[in-house]
Amino acid sequence: MVDVPCVIIKRCNSDWSCCGIVLDSNNGILLTVASLFSDTLHQNERQRTISEDSPILVSSMSPNDEIAVEVIFRSHTDEEFRTFEGYVILFWRDYGLKRITELIFPTSEWKFELFGHDQKYFQGASDEEHGNDTSQLHQTALSDFALIKVKNPENFCLSYSLVNLRTLRGLENPKIGDSLCVIGTPFGCECPQVFYNSVSKGIVSNVLGRNNEMIITDARCIPGCEGCALYTFNHKPGLLNGRDLYGIVLAPFCWRNGEWIGITLACSLWYIIHNLSQLLKGNISLIPLKLTEILANVLDFQVKIQSQQNVITEDNMLVHKGTHSTVIHVDRDSSNLQDIIKIALSSVVMVQCGNRWGSGVIIDSEDGLVVTCSHVVKDCQNPLIVTGSSNTVQCFREKDKVKLCGNYDHSAHQKVQVLFATQEECPLDFALLKMQLNQQSRPLRSRLETNLEQRKSPKSFAKHRYKKGKDVLVIGFPLFASHLNTGASVVSGVISNIVHVQKQTVLLQSTAAVHCGTSGGALVSAETGELLGMITSHVKDANMSCTFPHVNFSIPADLLYQLVSSVKDGTIENTLQALVSNDLKNVWQLDKNLSDKPQIISKL
């Protein structure tokens, strides 16, 4: 067994702590997020502004003026934790990540867990200054980093030695749907004997940035895991042995418009270290030679003294080869999963009406039929205009401005007809759209390869049983508006419950993290790729005003096919009248019985 290069970093004379990644155990060099030092950065920026032209802030190399930390870790051979003294040697800001943050995660909507952002260093400030400072902290929460130096690295003995550009080069960029794990310590130094280096597993939900530098994952993390390690799997046996160190967690806990969001944000380690090497090269005159020598191994460069100036050789300043990597996914299950996700991404579209949007599932490519939720197209009087590509379709009201955007050059726009939408009082949140599909669009596999005509009879429902614990994927367009061009996201989970009314499956519950914008998205089998259902809602507690993204509901695919067939043959009203019983209403409205007021509500 090998040690995981993830440690706990605690501010001295403070309760603040997070995780860090050991880059060079021989020299005691650690990487972590600078939000742990937000107060110090805030004060230093008032003296010297960190800008894109000068993004590096060298901490004092003097022991008398250092920002002291404690480094806490336990190797696999230790029974007790060991604590080392350390100090900050470097702060810097990555402006590529800062631009992504400003565009994708604006402070008007998003909030990240910050260390002591309401503490005493804001005291005495006016409300306007406090608001500006808090906004600035949130804008840089995902882009500020720190390097830590352990004072006595000769005792810092671990079974790994070096993480640098050379060891990271050649790793394949993760694809949407790839498995990954996060190893970190929830709550930092609060109770390491219980939580130290806990493992959380998930998938890549989406990637952001020109170089796919930011990763969104559904792996569940807890505050205190900032700065911990993210691993992608290299398809060798075993969870901890068959993995590659790929990234660092930036934000394990976040809110959007006051609601907790069940996603974790991380960044490629290669991207961070490569950019730091370029920053040091461009600002070499500002960097002490001692610091440059310490970082030489991590940044994979050689230092030469020429005309009393430090010069970094460019031998190893190579372009990231991840996109051209010769690493091949040979695991059969992984290959199948990527095929499933590829088809699913081309089968789910974005449906937008004005500034409101949701998702839709292509259910019949011959007739151009797309199912979505009724609340997505509610009050949209005019025909919809759709712009899109093989995995992004956006709909605007006809009189609104049409801005073409998508992930592909062949994006187009068209009008879409709403064939049917259930009324608000109907418990089945269902609508059917008709559109002209492009060649890349395709429907998801139906259960047992049956067609719409075979779905018309409820007698066929009993033949196809859903299974609790079945691995599923949810594909949709959560959280990010169309103009951001983020494309569809994928999250994973299992079917946690199945509800029947009169021997018919009427509701599926899953554990995948579902957020607003996923309404109308696809619930897909991770094993076969077949459509299992259409996402309609997650749960919100009416008393606490908090949402539970990992408790969500879908209309089963068998029921969807029956509704679509009924719309096609003009019998939808009769079908709904036969389906919608008091029992079905109680299920979908989360009522104990018709006389009780529900304490939780189901709606996205």
C-alpha positions as CSV (number, residue, x, y, z in Angstrom):
1,M,0.0,0.0,0.0
2,V,1.3,3.5,-0.8
3,D,0.6,6.8,1.0
4,V,-1.9,9.2,-0.4
5,P,-0.1,12.6,-0.9
6,C,-2.9,14.5,1.0
7,V,-2.4,16.1,4.3
8,I,-4.1,18.5,6.7
9,I,-2.9,22.1,6.8
10,K,-3.9,24.2,9.9
11,R,-3.3,27.9,10.4
12,C,-1.3,28.5,13.6
13,N,-3.2,30.4,16.2
14,S,-6.4,29.8,14.3
15,D,-9.2,27.2,14.0
16,W,-9.0,27.3,10.2
17,S,-7.8,24.2,8.4
18,C,-8.1,22.4,5.1
19,C,-6.3,19.8,3.0
20,G,-3.1,20.1,0.9
21,I,-1.3,18.0,-1.6
22,V,2.4,17.0,-1.2
23,L,4.2,17.9,-4.3
24,D,7.8,17.2,-3.2
25,S,8.2,15.2,0.0
26,N,12.0,15.4,-0.1
27,N,11.9,19.2,0.1
28,G,8.6,19.4,2.0
29,I,6.7,21.4,-0.7
30,L,2.8,21.4,-0.4
31,L,0.1,22.9,-2.6
32,T,-3.2,24.2,-1.1
33,V,-5.9,26.7,-1.8
34,A,-5.2,30.3,-0.6
35,S,-8.7,30.8,0.7
36,L,-7.3,29.4,4.0
37,F,-5.3,32.7,4.1
38,S,-8.0,35.0,2.8
39,D,-7.5,37.5,5.6
40,T,-3.8,37.8,5.0
41,L,-4.3,38.1,1.2
42,H,-7.0,40.7,1.8
43,Q,-4.6,42.8,3.9
44,N,-1.6,42.4,1.5
45,E,-3.7,43.3,-1.5
46,R,-4.4,46.7,0.1
47,Q,-0.7,47.3,0.1
48,R,0.1,45.7,-3.3
49,T,-2.6,44.7,-5.7
50,I,-2.3,41.3,-7.3
51,S,-3.0,41.9,-11.0
52,E,-2.8,39.8,-14.2
53,D,0.5,41.5,-15.0
54,S,1.8,40.7,-11.5
55,P,-0.1,37.8,-10.1
56,I,2.6,36.5,-7.7
57,L,2.9,37.5,-4.1
58,V,6.0,36.1,-2.5
59,S,5.6,35.5,1.2
60,S,8.5,36.4,3.5
61,M,11.4,33.9,3.5
62,S,12.3,35.2,7.0
63,P,11.4,32.9,9.9
64,N,10.5,36.0,11.9
65,D,7.9,37.2,9.5
66,E,6.4,34.0,8.2
67,I,2.8,32.8,7.9
68,A,3.0,29.8,10.1
69,V,1.1,26.6,9.6
70,E,0.9,23.1,11.0
71,V,1.1,20.1,8.6
72,I,-0.7,17.1,10.0
73,F,-0.5,13.7,8.4
74,R,-0.3,9.9,9.1
75,S,1.3,7.5,6.8
76,H,0.0,3.9,6.3
77,T,2.7,2.7,8.7
78,D,1.9,5.1,11.5
79,E,-0.5,4.6,14.3
80,E,-0.3,8.2,15.5
81,F,-0.6,11.5,13.6
82,R,2.6,13.5,13.1
83,T,2.6,17.3,13.1
84,F,5.3,19.4,11.3
85,E,5.9,23.1,11.4
86,G,5.6,24.9,8.0
87,Y,5.1,28.3,6.5
88,V,3.8,29.9,3.3
89,I,6.4,30.7,0.7
90,L,4.2,31.8,-2.2
91,F,0.8,33.1,-3.1
92,W,-0.4,33.4,-6.6
93,R,-3.6,34.0,-8.6
94,D,-4.6,32.1,-11.7
95,Y,-6.4,34.5,-14.0
96,G,-7.7,31.8,-16.3
97,L,-9.6,30.3,-13.4
98,K,-10.7,33.7,-12.2
99,R,-12.2,34.5,-15.6
100,I,-14.1,31.1,-15.5
101,T,-15.3,32.0,-12.0
102,E,-16.6,35.4,-13.0
103,L,-18.4,34.0,-16.1
104,I,-19.8,30.7,-14.9
105,F,-20.1,31.4,-11.1
106,P,-21.1,35.1,-10.8
107,T,-21.3,36.3,-7.2
108,S,-24.9,37.4,-7.8
109,E,-25.9,33.7,-7.9
110,W,-23.1,31.6,-6.4
111,K,-21.5,31.4,-2.9
112,F,-18.6,29.3,-1.9
113,E,-17.6,28.2,1.6
114,L,-14.9,30.7,2.7
115,F,-12.7,30.7,5.8
116,G,-13.9,33.4,8.2
117,H,-15.2,35.7,5.6
118,D,-17.3,37.4,8.2
119,Q,-14.6,37.6,10.8
120,K,-12.8,40.5,12.4
121,Y,-10.8,41.7,9.5
122,F,-14.1,43.1,8.1
123,Q,-15.0,44.8,11.4
124,G,-15.1,48.6,11.1
125,A,-15.7,48.5,7.4
126,S,-18.8,50.1,5.9
127,D,-21.6,48.0,4.5
128,E,-20.4,48.9,1.0
129,E,-16.8,48.0,1.8
130,H,-17.9,44.8,3.4
131,G,-20.0,43.8,0.3
132,N,-17.1,44.7,-2.0
133,D,-14.6,42.7,0.0
134,T,-16.9,39.7,0.3
135,S,-17.5,39.8,-3.5
136,Q,-13.8,40.0,-4.2
137,L,-13.2,37.0,-1.9
138,H,-15.8,34.9,-3.7
139,Q,-14.4,35.9,-7.1
140,T,-10.9,34.6,-6.2
141,A,-12.1,31.6,-4.1
142,L,-11.4,29.3,-7.0
143,S,-8.3,30.9,-8.4
144,D,-5.9,31.7,-5.5
145,F,-3.3,29.2,-4.4
146,A,-0.5,28.8,-1.9
147,L,2.7,26.8,-1.6
148,I,3.7,25.6,1.9
149,K,7.3,24.7,3.0
150,V,7.8,22.1,5.7
151,K,10.7,23.3,8.0
152,N,12.3,19.9,8.5
153,P,11.6,17.9,5.4
154,E,14.2,15.3,6.2
155,N,11.8,13.8,8.7
156,F,8.9,14.2,6.3
157,C,9.3,10.6,5.0
158,L,6.5,9.2,2.8
159,S,6.4,6.4,0.2
160,Y,6.0,8.9,-2.7
161,S,8.6,11.6,-3.5
162,L,7.6,14.0,-6.3
163,V,4.6,15.3,-8.2
164,N,5.6,17.6,-11.0
165,L,5.1,18.6,-14.6
166,R,6.9,15.5,-15.8
167,T,4.9,13.1,-13.7
168,L,1.6,14.7,-14.6
169,R,2.4,15.1,-18.3
170,G,0.7,12.7,-20.6
171,L,-2.3,12.0,-18.4
172,E,-5.5,11.8,-20.4
173,N,-8.0,14.6,-20.0
174,P,-11.0,13.0,-18.2
175,K,-14.2,12.8,-20.3
176,I,-17.7,13.4,-19.1
177,G,-18.8,10.3,-17.3
178,D,-15.4,9.0,-16.4
179,S,-15.1,7.7,-12.8
180,L,-13.0,9.5,-10.3
181,C,-12.5,9.7,-6.6
182,V,-11.7,12.4,-4.1
183,I,-9.5,11.7,-1.1
184,G,-9.5,14.3,1.7
185,T,-10.3,15.0,5.3
186,P,-13.8,16.3,6.0
187,F,-13.9,19.2,8.6
188,G,-10.1,19.5,8.4
189,C,-8.4,19.1,11.8
190,E,-11.6,18.9,13.8
191,C,-11.5,15.1,14.1
192,P,-8.8,13.5,11.9
193,Q,-8.8,10.2,13.8
194,V,-12.2,9.6,12.3
195,F,-12.2,11.5,9.0
196,Y,-8.6,11.5,7.8
197,N,-8.3,10.8,4.1
198,S,-11.8,9.7,3.5
199,V,-12.7,8.5,0.0
200,S,-15.6,9.8,-2.1
201,K,-16.4,8.4,-5.5
202,G,-18.3,10.0,-8.4
203,I,-18.0,10.8,-12.1
204,V,-16.9,13.8,-14.2
205,S,-20.2,15.7,-14.6
206,N,-18.8,18.4,-16.8
207,V,-15.6,20.2,-17.8
208,L,-15.0,23.9,-18.2
209,G,-12.4,26.1,-19.7
210,R,-10.4,26.2,-23.0
211,N,-8.2,23.4,-21.8
212,N,-10.8,21.6,-19.7
213,E,-9.0,22.9,-16.7
214,M,-12.0,23.0,-14.3
215,I,-13.8,19.8,-13.4
216,I,-17.3,19.5,-12.0
217,T,-18.0,16.2,-10.3
218,D,-20.9,14.7,-8.3
219,A,-18.4,13.1,-5.8
220,R,-19.7,14.4,-2.5
221,C,-17.3,16.5,-0.4
222,I,-17.5,18.3,2.9
223,P,-16.0,21.7,4.0
224,G,-12.4,21.0,5.1
225,C,-11.7,19.1,1.9
226,E,-10.5,22.2,0.1
227,G,-7.1,21.5,-1.4
228,C,-7.5,17.7,-1.3
229,A,-6.6,15.3,-4.1
230,L,-8.7,14.2,-7.0
231,Y,-7.9,11.0,-8.8
232,T,-8.9,9.6,-12.2
233,F,-8.9,5.8,-12.7
234,N,-6.3,4.2,-14.9
235,H,-8.4,1.0,-15.1
236,K,-6.1,-1.2,-12.9
237,P,-7.7,-3.4,-10.3
238,G,-8.5,-1.7,-7.0
239,L,-9.9,1.6,-6.0
240,L,-6.7,3.1,-4.5
241,N,-4.1,1.3,-6.6
242,G,-5.6,1.8,-10.0
243,R,-5.7,5.6,-10.0
244,D,-3.8,8.7,-11.2
245,L,-3.4,11.9,-9.2
246,Y,-5.1,14.4,-11.5
247,G,-6.5,17.4,-9.7
248,I,-7.1,19.5,-6.6
249,V,-10.5,20.3,-5.1
250,L,-11.3,24.0,-5.1
251,A,-14.8,24.1,-3.7
252,P,-16.3,21.1,-2.0
253,F,-19.4,23.0,-0.9
254,C,-21.4,25.7,-2.6
255,W,-24.7,27.4,-2.9
256,R,-26.6,28.9,-5.8
257,N,-29.4,31.4,-5.1
258,G,-29.4,30.3,-1.5
259,E,-29.8,26.6,-2.2
260,W,-27.1,24.0,-1.5
261,I,-25.7,22.5,-4.7
262,G,-24.5,18.9,-4.6
263,I,-21.4,19.3,-6.8
264,T,-17.7,19.6,-6.2
265,L,-15.4,21.9,-8.2
266,A,-11.8,20.9,-8.9
267,C,-8.9,21.8,-11.2
268,S,-6.2,20.0,-13.2
269,L,-2.9,19.8,-11.3
270,W,-1.0,19.9,-14.5
271,Y,-2.8,23.2,-15.5
272,I,-2.0,24.8,-12.1
273,I,1.7,23.8,-12.0
274,H,2.3,24.5,-15.6
275,N,0.8,28.0,-15.3
276,L,2.9,28.6,-12.1
277,S,6.0,27.7,-14.0
278,Q,5.1,30.2,-16.7
279,L,4.4,32.9,-14.1
280,L,7.7,32.4,-12.5
281,K,9.4,32.5,-15.8
282,G,7.8,35.9,-16.6
283,N,8.4,37.3,-13.1
284,I,11.8,35.7,-12.4
285,S,13.3,39.0,-11.3
286,L,10.8,39.2,-8.4
287,I,11.5,35.7,-7.1
288,P,14.4,35.0,-4.6
289,L,16.9,32.6,-5.9
290,K,16.5,30.4,-2.8
291,L,12.8,30.0,-3.6
292,T,13.5,29.3,-7.3
293,E,15.9,26.5,-6.3
294,I,13.4,25.0,-3.9
295,L,10.7,24.9,-6.6
296,A,13.0,23.6,-9.4
297,N,12.0,19.9,-8.9
298,V,8.3,20.6,-8.7
299,L,8.2,22.9,-11.7
300,D,10.6,20.7,-13.6
301,F,13.0,23.4,-14.7
302,Q,16.7,24.1,-14.2
303,V,18.1,27.3,-12.8
304,K,21.1,28.9,-14.2
305,I,22.9,32.1,-13.2
306,Q,23.5,34.3,-16.2
307,S,24.7,38.0,-15.7
308,Q,23.5,37.8,-12.1
309,Q,19.9,37.1,-13.2
310,N,17.9,33.9,-12.7
311,V,17.0,32.3,-16.0
312,I,14.7,29.3,-16.3
313,T,15.5,27.0,-19.2
314,E,12.6,26.2,-21.5
315,D,13.5,22.5,-22.1
316,N,10.5,21.3,-20.3
317,M,8.0,24.0,-21.0
318,L,5.9,21.8,-23.3
319,V,2.3,21.9,-24.3
320,H,0.1,19.6,-22.3
321,K,-0.2,16.3,-24.2
322,G,-3.3,15.2,-22.5
323,T,-5.5,15.6,-25.5
324,H,-3.0,13.7,-27.6
325,S,-2.2,11.1,-25.0
326,T,-1.4,7.5,-26.1
327,V,-3.2,6.3,-23.0
328,I,-6.1,4.2,-24.1
329,H,-9.1,3.1,-22.0
330,V,-8.9,-0.6,-22.3
331,D,-11.4,-1.4,-19.6
332,R,-14.5,-2.9,-21.4
333,D,-17.0,-1.5,-18.9
334,S,-15.5,2.0,-19.2
335,S,-15.7,1.8,-23.0
336,N,-19.3,0.8,-22.8
337,L,-20.1,3.6,-20.4
338,Q,-18.5,6.2,-22.7
339,D,-20.6,4.9,-25.6
340,I,-23.7,5.2,-23.4
341,I,-22.8,8.7,-22.4
342,K,-22.0,9.8,-26.0
343,I,-25.4,8.6,-27.2
344,A,-27.2,10.1,-24.2
345,L,-25.5,13.5,-24.7
346,S,-26.9,13.5,-28.3
347,S,-30.3,12.5,-27.1
348,V,-30.9,15.3,-24.5
349,V,-31.5,18.9,-25.5
350,M,-31.9,22.2,-23.8
351,V,-35.4,23.7,-23.8
352,Q,-35.5,27.4,-23.1
353,C,-38.5,29.8,-22.9
354,G,-37.4,33.4,-22.3
355,N,-35.0,33.4,-19.3
356,R,-36.3,30.0,-18.1
357,W,-34.8,26.7,-19.3
358,G,-35.0,23.0,-18.7
359,S,-34.0,19.8,-20.5
360,G,-35.8,17.5,-23.0
361,V,-35.3,13.9,-24.2
362,I,-35.6,12.9,-27.8
363,I,-38.0,10.0,-27.8
364,D,-38.9,9.6,-31.4
365,S,-36.4,10.7,-34.1
366,E,-38.6,9.9,-37.1
367,D,-41.4,12.3,-36.0
368,G,-39.0,14.7,-34.2
369,L,-40.7,14.2,-30.8
370,V,-39.1,15.5,-27.6
371,V,-40.5,15.0,-24.1
372,T,-40.0,17.6,-21.3
373,C,-41.8,18.9,-18.3
374,S,-44.9,21.0,-18.5
375,H,-43.5,23.6,-16.1
376,V,-40.6,24.2,-18.4
377,V,-42.9,25.5,-21.2
378,K,-45.5,27.0,-19.0
379,D,-47.0,30.3,-20.2
380,C,-44.9,30.2,-23.4
381,Q,-47.6,31.4,-25.7
382,N,-45.6,31.8,-28.9
383,P,-44.0,29.0,-30.9
384,L,-40.5,28.2,-29.6
385,I,-37.4,28.9,-31.6
386,V,-34.7,26.2,-31.1
387,T,-31.0,26.7,-31.7
388,G,-28.7,23.9,-31.1
389,S,-26.3,21.1,-32.0
390,S,-26.0,17.4,-31.3
391,N,-26.2,17.9,-27.6
392,T,-27.4,21.5,-27.0
393,V,-30.8,22.7,-28.1
394,Q,-32.0,26.1,-26.8
395,C,-35.5,27.5,-27.2
396,F,-36.5,31.1,-27.0
397,R,-39.8,32.8,-27.5
398,E,-40.4,33.8,-31.1
399,K,-40.3,37.6,-30.3
400,D,-37.2,37.4,-28.2
401,K,-33.8,38.0,-29.5
402,V,-32.2,34.8,-30.9
403,K,-28.6,34.2,-30.0
404,L,-27.2,31.1,-31.6
405,C,-24.9,29.3,-29.3
406,G,-23.8,25.7,-28.8
407,N,-20.8,23.4,-28.7
408,Y,-20.5,22.8,-32.4
409,D,-20.2,24.8,-35.6
410,H,-23.4,23.3,-37.1
411,S,-25.7,25.0,-34.6
412,A,-29.0,26.0,-36.2
413,H,-32.3,27.4,-35.1
414,Q,-35.9,26.3,-35.9
415,K,-39.4,26.6,-34.6
416,V,-40.8,24.1,-32.3
417,Q,-44.4,23.1,-31.8
418,V,-45.8,22.3,-28.4
419,L,-48.1,19.3,-29.1
420,F,-49.3,18.8,-25.6
421,A,-48.6,20.0,-22.0
422,T,-50.4,18.8,-18.8
423,Q,-52.1,21.4,-16.7
424,E,-50.5,22.6,-13.4
425,E,-53.0,20.6,-11.3
426,C,-52.0,17.4,-13.1
427,P,-49.5,15.4,-11.0
428,L,-47.8,14.1,-14.1
429,D,-45.5,17.0,-15.2
430,F,-45.3,16.2,-18.9
431,A,-45.1,18.0,-22.3
432,L,-44.5,16.8,-25.8
433,L,-42.6,19.0,-28.4
434,K,-42.2,18.5,-32.1
435,M,-39.0,19.7,-33.8
436,Q,-36.8,19.0,-36.8
437,L,-33.9,17.0,-35.6
438,N,-30.4,17.2,-37.0
439,Q,-28.5,14.2,-38.2
440,Q,-26.5,13.9,-35.0
441,S,-29.6,13.7,-32.8
442,R,-30.9,10.3,-31.8
443,P,-33.3,8.8,-29.4
444,L,-32.2,6.9,-26.4
445,R,-32.6,3.1,-26.4
446,S,-36.1,2.1,-25.3
447,R,-36.5,-0.6,-22.8
448,L,-36.1,-4.1,-24.4
449,E,-36.0,-2.3,-27.8
450,T,-39.8,-2.0,-28.0
451,N,-41.4,0.8,-29.9
452,L,-44.1,3.4,-29.1
453,E,-46.9,1.2,-30.5
454,Q,-46.0,-1.6,-28.2
455,R,-46.2,0.8,-25.2
456,K,-49.8,1.7,-25.6
457,S,-51.1,-1.1,-23.5
458,P,-50.6,-1.0,-19.7
459,K,-50.4,-4.8,-19.8
460,S,-46.9,-4.6,-21.1
461,F,-45.7,-2.6,-18.0
462,A,-45.6,-5.6,-15.7
463,K,-43.0,-7.2,-18.0
464,H,-40.4,-4.6,-17.4
465,R,-39.3,-4.3,-13.8
466,Y,-37.1,-1.5,-12.5
467,K,-34.6,-2.6,-9.8
468,K,-33.6,-0.8,-6.7
469,G,-29.9,-0.2,-6.5
470,K,-29.5,-0.1,-10.3
471,D,-26.7,2.2,-11.4
472,V,-28.1,5.2,-13.3
473,L,-27.0,8.4,-15.0
474,V,-28.9,11.7,-15.2
475,I,-28.2,13.9,-18.3
476,G,-29.5,17.4,-18.4
477,F,-28.7,21.1,-18.4
478,P,-28.6,22.1,-14.7
479,L,-27.5,25.4,-13.2
480,F,-25.8,27.1,-16.2
481,A,-27.7,29.3,-18.7
482,S,-27.5,28.7,-22.4
483,H,-25.2,31.7,-23.2
484,L,-22.4,30.1,-21.1
485,N,-22.1,27.2,-23.6
486,T,-21.3,24.7,-20.9
487,G,-23.2,21.9,-22.7
488,A,-25.0,19.0,-20.9
489,S,-23.9,17.6,-17.6
490,V,-23.9,14.1,-16.3
491,V,-24.3,12.9,-12.7
492,S,-24.5,9.4,-11.4
493,G,-26.5,7.5,-8.7
494,V,-28.7,4.6,-8.2
495,I,-32.5,3.9,-8.2
496,S,-33.3,4.3,-4.6
497,N,-37.0,3.6,-4.7
498,I,-39.8,2.5,-7.0
499,V,-43.5,3.4,-6.4
500,H,-46.4,1.5,-7.9
501,V,-50.1,2.4,-8.1
502,Q,-52.4,-0.4,-9.1
503,K,-49.5,-2.6,-10.2
504,Q,-48.1,0.1,-12.5
505,T,-44.8,1.8,-12.0
506,V,-45.6,5.5,-11.6
507,L,-42.5,7.0,-10.0
508,L,-38.8,6.4,-9.8
509,Q,-36.6,7.9,-7.1
510,S,-32.8,8.3,-7.6
511,T,-29.8,9.4,-5.6
512,A,-28.1,11.4,-8.5
513,A,-27.6,15.1,-7.7
514,V,-30.4,16.9,-9.6
515,H,-30.6,20.7,-9.8
516,C,-32.8,23.3,-11.5
517,G,-32.4,23.1,-15.2
518,T,-32.5,19.2,-15.2
519,S,-36.3,19.2,-15.4
520,G,-37.1,17.1,-18.5
521,G,-33.7,15.4,-18.5
522,A,-33.0,11.7,-19.0
523,L,-32.7,9.0,-16.3
524,V,-30.5,6.4,-18.1
525,S,-29.3,2.9,-17.1
526,A,-25.5,3.0,-16.7
527,E,-25.4,-0.7,-17.6
528,T,-27.5,-0.8,-20.8
529,G,-28.0,2.8,-21.9
530,E,-31.7,2.5,-22.1
531,L,-34.0,5.3,-21.1
532,L,-35.5,4.6,-17.7
533,G,-37.4,7.8,-17.1
534,M,-37.7,11.6,-17.3
535,I,-36.6,13.8,-14.4
536,T,-39.3,16.0,-13.1
537,S,-38.3,17.3,-9.7
538,H,-36.2,17.1,-6.5
539,V,-37.4,17.5,-3.0
540,K,-37.6,20.8,-1.0
541,D,-38.5,21.0,2.7
542,A,-41.3,23.5,3.0
543,N,-40.4,24.4,6.7
544,M,-36.6,24.6,6.4
545,S,-36.6,26.1,2.8
546,C,-33.8,23.7,1.9
547,T,-33.5,21.4,-1.1
548,F,-32.3,17.8,-1.3
549,P,-30.8,17.3,-4.8
550,H,-30.0,13.6,-4.0
551,V,-33.7,12.9,-3.6
552,N,-35.4,13.3,-6.9
553,F,-38.2,11.9,-9.0
554,S,-38.7,10.7,-12.6
555,I,-41.7,9.6,-14.7
556,P,-40.9,6.0,-15.6
557,A,-40.1,5.4,-19.3
558,D,-43.0,3.0,-19.7
559,L,-45.4,5.6,-18.6
560,L,-43.8,8.2,-20.8
561,Y,-44.2,6.0,-23.9
562,Q,-47.9,5.5,-23.1
563,L,-48.4,9.3,-22.8
564,V,-46.5,10.0,-26.0
565,S,-48.5,7.3,-27.9
566,S,-51.8,8.8,-26.5
567,V,-50.8,12.3,-27.8
568,K,-50.1,10.8,-31.2
569,D,-53.4,9.1,-31.6
570,G,-55.5,11.8,-30.0
571,T,-56.5,9.9,-26.8
572,I,-54.3,11.7,-24.3
573,E,-57.2,13.2,-22.2
574,N,-58.8,9.8,-21.8
575,T,-55.4,8.3,-20.9
576,L,-54.8,10.9,-18.2
577,Q,-58.3,10.5,-16.9
578,A,-57.7,6.8,-16.5
579,L,-54.2,7.2,-15.0
580,V,-54.7,10.1,-12.6
581,S,-56.3,8.5,-9.5
582,N,-56.2,9.9,-5.9
583,D,-53.4,7.4,-5.1
584,L,-51.3,8.7,-8.0
585,K,-51.9,12.3,-6.9
586,N,-50.9,11.5,-3.3
587,V,-47.7,9.9,-4.6
588,W,-46.6,12.8,-6.8
589,Q,-47.7,15.5,-4.4
590,L,-46.0,13.8,-1.4
591,D,-49.2,13.8,0.6
592,K,-49.9,11.4,3.5
593,N,-53.5,11.7,2.5
594,L,-55.7,14.3,0.9
595,S,-56.5,15.9,4.2
596,D,-52.9,16.5,5.4
597,K,-50.8,19.4,4.4
598,P,-47.5,18.2,3.1
599,Q,-44.3,19.3,4.9
600,I,-42.1,18.7,1.9
601,I,-42.8,19.7,-1.7
602,S,-41.6,18.2,-5.0
603,K,-40.7,20.7,-7.6
604,L,-37.6,22.0,-9.5
